Amino acid sequence: MARSGINKALVQAARDALLARGETPSIDAVRVELGDTGSKTTINRYLRELASEEPRPPAVTLNEEVQAYIEGLVQRLAADAQTAVSADRARLERQKLAYEQQRQVDSARHDELKKNHQLLLEERVEARKQERSLATRIEQLEGDRQRLLATESHLQQAVRDRDEQLRSLEEKYQQARESLMHFREQSRQQREADIQRYEAQVQQLQHEQRRLQEQLTSKQEDLTQLYRDLERQCAENHTQRLTLQSEQKQVQQLQASQEQLNAVLSQSREREQLLQLEASSLRERAHRYLLDRRQDRRNLRDLTQQLHQVHQLLGRLPSTTVSLSQASGPDNGTT
């Protein structure tokens, strides 16, 4: 039974091709010409039908010499044909072995390409996971950056407020110092005026005392009045001494207040230094964060390029797989 696709027209085309090349259209040669398809019985039957359909020349009576020559020529042609057939068979065997080897190589390449395709798919899935992970990390880093920026802005505002407080304290300290200096100047002037007045009064009293001593005998009553004036003056001096002591206490209180202000100013300066150190630390953290973000962007660009290359490879794989599948398809052997 002939294989599907083998018919009389194909056998005739193969025989004509062999005759055109000057080869003998034997059963094996026709089968090879058909690509090693079809059974020999079917090919032989079609060849006989084609031979019976060809016109034959009329029979001619030949003498024995011509007949012997023809028989020798036929035997020589048959031997040459057999040699050619043997050479063709050997060549076909070599071609078949080469085809089998090529088919095995193509099959191995096909398996390797399938493995590479699977690996590329796995790498693509892994790359997508990494891309999603990097996107999540970028979002987290962006949130951290926003928080750091908010913290830095808050700290800068706190530093500005602290600077304002320090300036205010310095102004108050300067005002208190000026007030203290003014108070000291007034107290000094007041003491000098009191001393001058006291010295003038003492001089006056001494003058009056001399005058009263000269008039002691005649003015006893004036002396008594003078004693009264002296007592009153002593009371005034005592009052002035008490006033001076009160002023000295106020000066001491102002000095204590000044020391307290100096302590507060020292604490404010120490806190300002701490805030400056914290601001420097935040700037360094922000700088490191910017460097990490740049590195992440570079890594993301590298992954994007790798994904693009993988996509290009995947775009070329389907056509290559189809061509290899067609090349390694089932061969049309005999039944």
Secondary structure, DSSP 8 states (H G I E B T S, - for coil): ---TT--HHHHHHHHHHHHHTT----HHHHHHHTTS-S-HHHHHHHHHHHHHHS---------HHHHHHHHHHHHHHHHHHHHHHHHHHHHHHHHHHHHHHHHHHHHHHHHHHHHHHHHHHHHHHHHHHHHHHHHHHHHHHHHHHHHHHHHHHHHHHHHHHHHHHHHHHHHHHHHHHHHHHHHHHHHHHHHHHHHHHHHHHHHHHHHHHHHHHHTTTT-HHHHHHHHHHHHHHHHHHHHHHHHHHHHHHHHHHHHHHHHHHHHHHHHHHHHHHHHHHHHHHHHHHHHHHHHHHHHHHHHHHHHHHHHHHHHHHHHHHHHHHHHHHHHTS------
